[in-house]
């Protein structure tokens, strides 16, 4: 048998963690497992990724970016 019994779990280069309380609220951002800063909007995520040489074509692609504690539209602390 050549197939793997477990499904493939991708490890995206970009990880955007849950919303943190603040004025304004923010999300911590990791690239390649290293905390690189915070984001207050999707544009911050795209700009930070570009600064690290990563072009994001699809914000919903789990092979590129993982959103923890919400999606690309979640920017308020609940």
C-alpha positions as CSV (number, residue, x, y, z in Angstrom):
1,X,0.0,0.0,0.0
2,X,1.4,3.4,-1.0
3,X,-1.2,5.7,0.4
4,X,-0.9,7.4,3.8
5,X,-3.8,6.6,6.2
6,X,-3.8,10.1,7.7
7,X,-4.9,13.2,5.8
8,X,-2.3,15.9,4.9
9,X,-2.2,18.8,7.3
10,X,-0.6,21.9,5.8
11,X,1.8,24.1,7.7
12,X,1.2,27.5,6.3
13,X,4.0,30.1,6.5
14,X,1.6,32.8,7.9
15,X,-0.3,32.4,11.2
16,X,-2.7,35.1,12.4
17,X,-3.6,34.6,16.0
18,X,-6.9,35.6,17.8
19,X,-7.9,39.1,18.5
20,X,-6.2,40.7,21.5
21,X,-7.9,43.5,23.5
22,X,-6.4,46.9,22.8
23,X,-7.1,50.3,21.4
24,X,-7.6,49.4,18.7
25,X,-7.8,45.6,19.0
26,X,-5.0,43.7,17.2
27,X,-3.9,40.2,16.2
28,X,-0.4,38.8,16.6
29,X,1.2,37.6,13.4
30,X,3.7,34.8,13.0
31,X,5.7,33.9,9.9
32,X,7.6,30.6,9.7
33,X,6.9,30.1,13.5
34,X,8.4,33.5,14.5
35,X,6.3,36.3,15.9
36,X,6.9,39.2,13.5
37,X,4.4,41.8,14.8
38,X,0.8,42.7,15.1
39,X,-2.0,43.4,12.6
40,X,-5.0,45.7,13.1
41,X,-6.5,45.0,9.6
42,X,-6.1,42.6,6.6
43,X,-3.9,45.2,4.9
44,X,-1.4,44.9,7.8
45,X,-1.3,41.1,7.2
46,X,-0.6,41.6,3.5
47,X,2.0,44.3,4.0
48,X,3.9,42.2,6.6
49,X,3.8,39.2,4.4
50,X,5.1,41.2,1.5
51,X,7.9,42.5,3.7
52,X,9.0,38.9,4.2
53,X,8.8,38.1,0.5
54,X,5.4,36.3,0.7
55,X,2.8,37.2,-1.9
56,X,-0.7,36.3,-0.7
57,X,-3.1,35.7,-3.6
58,X,-5.9,34.1,-1.6
59,X,-6.5,35.0,2.0
60,X,-8.7,31.8,2.3
61,X,-6.0,29.4,1.2
62,X,-5.1,27.2,4.2
63,X,-1.8,26.2,2.6
64,X,-0.7,29.9,2.7
65,X,-2.3,31.4,5.8
66,X,-4.1,30.1,8.9
67,X,-6.5,32.3,10.8
68,X,-6.8,31.3,14.5
69,X,-9.8,32.6,16.6
70,X,-11.7,34.0,13.6
71,X,-11.2,34.7,9.9
72,X,-10.0,37.6,7.8
73,X,-13.1,39.6,8.8
74,X,-12.6,39.2,12.6
75,X,-10.9,42.3,14.1
76,X,-12.9,42.9,17.3
77,X,-12.4,41.3,20.6
78,X,-15.5,39.5,21.8
